[in-house]
Amino acid sequence: MTGVTAMDFELPEELKLLKHTVRTFVDRELIPIEMHAMDGPSLRPDVRATSSARRRTCVSGYSTCPRNMVVRG
């Protein structure tokens, strides 16, 4: 077959960065607490409070937060 080109499955740089950011967040923030964070189907109140406090800090003062924790918008 002539004129057939191979498909390019390479991710654009923006998606590579997003993939890295999500992987880093999961490794640092979620995996360490996954075994003790749930109380049945719900997040334990102490874990929720810690998570909410960190999120508020990162939203309001993102310059001091790790780049992977910044929430804009």
LINHU-V620429 format. One record per residue. RES is the residue in three letters. SS is DSSP state (2 for helix, 1 for strand, 0 for the rest). OMEGA is omega in whole degrees, -180 to 180 (none if undefined). Layout:
BEGIN
RES_SS_OMEGA / RES_SS_OMEGA
END
This chain:
BEGIN
MET_0_179 / THR_0_179 / GLY_0_179 / VAL_0_178 / THR_0_179 / ALA_0_178 / MET_0_180 / ASP_0_-179 / PHE_0_179 / GLU_0_178 / LEU_0_173 / PRO_0_-178 / GLU_2_-179 / GLU_2_180 / LEU_2_175 / LYS_2_178 / LEU_2_178 / LEU_2_179 / LYS_2_179 / HIS_2_-179 / THR_2_180 / VAL_2_180 / ARG_2_180 / THR_2_179 / PHE_2_-180 / VAL_2_-179 / ASP_2_-175 / ARG_2_-169 / GLU_2_-173 / LEU_2_-177 / ILE_2_-180 / PRO_2_-177 / ILE_2_-170 / GLU_0_-176 / MET_0_-177 / HIS_0_-175 / ALA_0_-173 / MET_1_172 / ASP_1_-171 / GLY_0_-180 / PRO_0_-175 / SER_1_175 / LEU_1_179 / ARG_0_-177 / PRO_2_-179 / ASP_2_178 / VAL_2_178 / ARG_2_-180 / ALA_2_179 / THR_2_-180 / SER_2_180 / SER_2_179 / ALA_2_179 / ARG_2_-180 / ARG_2_179 / ARG_2_179 / THR_2_-177 / CYS_2_178 / VAL_2_-176 / SER_2_-177 / GLY_0_-170 / TYR_2_-180 / SER_2_-179 / THR_2_-178 / CYS_0_173 / PRO_0_-177 / ARG_2_-178 / ASN_2_-179 / MET_2_-176 / VAL_0_176 / VAL_0_179 / ARG_0_174 / GLY_0_none
END
